[in-house]
Amino acid sequence: MTTQTVEYVRYRIPETRSAEFLAAYTRAAAQLAAAPECVDYELARCEEDFEHFILRIVWTSTEDHLKGFRSSELFPGFLAEIRPYIENIDEMRHYKPTSVRGPGAAVPTLYGWAGGDEAFSRLTSAFYDKVVKDDLLSPLFADLAPEHAEHVAHWLGEVFGGPATYSRTQGGHAHMVSMHAGKHITEPQRRRWVNLIQDAADEAGLPTDAEFRSAFLAYVEWGTRLAVYFSGPDAEPPAEQPVPKWSWGAMPPYQG
């Protein structure tokens, strides 16, 4: 599981110094951006009280921050920029994210944008119609169960932000992985799978906007490459884990 930690640094900066403070952090941010221990960062300013700032930095781990970044050649340059404002720090602590998290309704899920259950059912129906007729992929699905397409539709729906139907009825990530064990999927087969599901997406009428299709294809590439690995002779089955969640233009913080 991920060991990422979130550092929050709360500043109280007099308005007369806010411009120089922002300029200093703009320069200091170059050191953060170059640090392999830094996942991302953001400096926010309070709307109700302009003197309050919060710096949020996500580190690969607390140890990586304290023993890695602070011992690196980048830290002196970073410290030189922020040193004049250390006395203005109200809080500087590390926090571990909890399981209480999730997207809001302001941004639609990929599941909702695609059209929900009906869209993914159309997708997998069209896809497996193609698969069983394909000379390269049909051997992998010689014993295809009648309900397989429906299960994959539930999987994809859950991955893209829909209801947890697959988890409730089939299990988590480990169950999906087990379906590929011993299949010895080849790279040509994986690529054909990727191509056919894109054709099926067109046929099923899934959205064709660049944002959706790039996120859709990113998951398909990620998922099929894991399938190839877990179908091989040297794969170690993962521990029981939840179904991964995929969103717009980003890979989930998930490790198989």
C-alpha positions in Angstrom: 0.0 0.0 0.0 1.0 3.6 -0.5 3.1 5.3 2.1 2.5 8.8 0.9 2.2 11.5 3.5 0.8 15.1 3.3 2.7 17.9 4.9 0.7 21.1 5.8 2.5 24.3 6.6 0.3 27.1 7.8 1.6 30.7 7.5 0.4 34.0 8.8 2.0 36.6 6.5 1.3 40.4 6.9 -0.3 41.7 3.8 2.6 44.1 3.3 4.9 41.1 2.8 2.5 38.8 0.8 3.9 39.8 -2.6 7.5 39.0 -1.6 6.3 35.8 0.1 4.6 34.6 -3.0 7.6 35.5 -5.1 9.9 33.6 -2.8 7.7 30.5 -3.0 7.5 30.7 -6.7 11.3 30.4 -6.8 11.4 27.8 -4.0 8.8 25.7 -5.9 11.5 24.9 -8.5 13.3 22.9 -5.9 10.2 21.0 -4.9 9.4 20.2 -8.6 12.9 18.8 -9.0 12.7 16.6 -5.9 12.0 12.9 -6.5 10.5 12.7 -3.0 7.8 15.3 -3.9 4.6 14.0 -5.5 2.9 17.4 -5.8 2.5 20.7 -4.0 0.1 23.7 -3.7 0.2 27.0 -1.9 -3.3 28.4 -1.1 -4.4 31.7 0.3 -7.3 32.3 2.5 -10.2 34.2 0.9 -11.6 35.5 4.2 -8.3 36.6 5.7 -5.5 37.4 3.2 -2.8 36.9 5.9 -3.3 33.2 6.1 -1.6 30.8 3.7 -1.5 27.0 3.6 1.3 25.1 1.8 0.3 21.5 1.0 3.1 19.1 -0.1 2.5 15.4 -0.8 5.7 13.4 -0.1 6.4 9.8 -1.1 6.8 9.3 2.7 7.6 11.2 5.8 11.1 9.6 5.9 11.7 10.6 2.3 10.9 14.2 3.2 13.0 14.4 6.4 15.9 12.2 5.4 15.8 12.4 1.7 14.8 15.9 0.5 16.3 17.7 3.6 19.6 15.9 3.0 19.6 16.6 -0.7 21.4 19.3 -2.7 18.0 20.8 -3.5 17.2 21.7 0.1 19.7 24.5 0.7 18.2 26.5 -2.2 14.7 25.8 -1.0 15.5 26.8 2.6 17.3 30.0 1.4 14.0 31.2 -0.2 11.7 30.4 2.7 14.0 31.2 5.6 12.7 34.8 6.1 9.2 33.4 6.7 9.9 30.6 9.1 9.0 32.8 12.0 5.5 33.2 10.4 4.7 29.5 10.6 1.7 28.6 12.8 1.9 24.8 12.0 4.1 22.4 10.2 3.0 18.8 10.4 2.7 15.5 8.4 -0.7 13.9 7.9 -1.6 10.4 6.6 -4.7 10.3 4.3 -7.6 8.3 5.6 -10.2 6.2 3.8 -12.7 9.1 3.9 -12.2 10.5 0.4 -14.0 10.6 -2.9 -15.0 12.9 -5.8 -17.7 15.4 -5.6 -20.6 15.9 -8.0 -19.1 19.0 -9.6 -17.0 16.7 -11.9 -18.9 13.8 -13.5 -17.5 10.3 -13.2 -16.3 8.6 -16.3 -19.1 6.1 -15.7 -21.7 8.8 -15.7 -20.2 10.6 -18.7 -20.2 7.3 -20.7 -23.9 6.7 -20.0 -23.9 4.4 -17.0 -24.7 0.7 -16.9 -26.4 0.6 -20.3 -23.4 2.0 -22.0 -21.0 -0.5 -20.5 -23.4 -3.4 -21.2 -23.5 -2.3 -24.9 -19.7 -2.0 -24.8 -18.9 -5.5 -23.5 -21.6 -7.1 -25.7 -20.1 -5.6 -28.8 -16.6 -6.4 -27.6 -17.2 -10.1 -26.9 -19.1 -10.5 -30.2 -15.8 -9.4 -31.8 -13.5 -11.5 -29.5 -15.1 -14.9 -30.2 -14.7 -14.3 -33.9 -11.1 -13.1 -33.7 -8.5 -15.6 -34.7 -5.9 -14.3 -32.2 -8.2 -13.9 -29.2 -10.8 -16.6 -29.5 -8.5 -19.3 -28.1 -8.3 -17.3 -24.8 -12.1 -17.3 -24.5 -12.9 -20.8 -25.8 -14.9 -21.5 -22.6 -16.5 -18.1 -22.3 -19.4 -18.2 -19.8 -22.6 -16.6 -20.9 -22.5 -14.1 -18.0 -18.8 -13.1 -18.6 -19.7 -9.9 -20.6 -22.0 -8.7 -17.9 -19.4 -9.2 -15.2 -16.8 -7.3 -17.2 -19.4 -4.5 -17.8 -19.8 -4.3 -14.0 -16.1 -4.3 -13.5 -15.5 -1.4 -16.0 -18.5 0.5 -14.5 -17.0 0.3 -11.0 -13.5 1.1 -12.2 -14.8 4.3 -13.9 -16.8 5.5 -10.8 -20.0 3.6 -10.9 -21.7 1.4 -8.3 -19.7 -1.4 -6.6 -21.7 -4.1 -8.3 -18.6 -6.2 -9.2 -17.2 -6.0 -5.7 -20.5 -7.1 -4.2 -21.1 -10.0 -6.6 -17.7 -11.2 -7.6 -15.0 -9.7 -5.3 -12.2 -7.3 -5.5 -9.1 -6.9 -7.6 -7.7 -10.3 -6.7 -10.8 -12.0 -8.2 -10.4 -10.3 -11.5 -6.6 -11.1 -11.5 -7.4 -14.8 -10.8 -9.4 -14.9 -14.1 -6.2 -14.4 -16.0 -4.0 -16.8 -14.2 -2.3 -19.4 -16.4 -3.7 -17.8 -19.7 -0.2 -16.8 -20.9 -1.4 -13.8 -22.7 1.0 -12.6 -25.4 1.8 -9.0 -26.3 0.1 -9.4 -29.8 -3.0 -10.6 -28.0 -3.0 -7.7 -25.6 -2.7 -5.2 -28.4 -5.5 -6.9 -30.4 -7.7 -6.7 -27.2 -6.9 -3.0 -26.9 -7.8 -2.4 -30.5 -11.1 -4.4 -30.4 -12.4 -2.7 -27.3 -11.8 0.7 -28.9 -13.8 -0.5 -32.0 -16.5 -1.8 -29.6 -16.6 1.6 -27.9 -17.3 3.2 -31.2 -19.9 0.7 -32.0 -21.6 1.0 -28.6 -21.8 4.8 -28.9 -19.5 5.7 -26.1 -18.5 9.4 -26.0 -15.8 10.3 -28.5 -14.5 13.5 -26.9 -10.7 13.5 -26.5 -10.9 13.7 -22.7 -13.0 10.6 -22.2 -11.3 8.5 -24.8 -7.8 9.3 -23.5 -8.9 8.3 -20.0 -10.6 5.2 -21.3 -7.6 4.1 -23.3 -5.2 4.9 -20.5 -7.1 2.4 -18.3 -7.3 -0.2 -21.0 -3.5 0.1 -21.5 -2.9 -0.1 -17.8 -5.3 -3.0 -17.2 -4.2 -5.1 -20.1 -0.6 -4.8 -19.2 -1.4 -6.0 -15.7 -3.4 -8.9 -17.2 -0.4 -10.0 -19.2 1.8 -10.0 -16.1 -0.7 -11.9 -14.0 -1.3 -14.4 -16.7 2.4 -15.4 -16.8 4.2 -18.2 -15.0 6.2 -16.0 -12.6 3.3 -13.8 -11.4 2.7 -13.5 -7.7 -1.0 -13.1 -6.9 -1.7 -9.8 -5.2 -3.2 -9.5 -1.7 -7.0 -8.9 -1.6 -7.5 -5.3 -2.7 -10.4 -3.2 -3.8 -11.3 -2.5 -7.4 -9.1 0.4 -8.6 -10.8 3.7 -9.3 -10.0 5.6 -12.5 -10.8 9.2 -13.3 -10.1 11.9 -15.8 -6.5 12.1 -17.0 -4.9 10.4 -14.0 -3.7 7.0 -12.9 -5.1 5.8 -9.6 -2.6 5.6 -6.6 -2.8 1.8 -6.8 -0.3 -1.0 -6.6 -1.0 -4.5 -7.8 
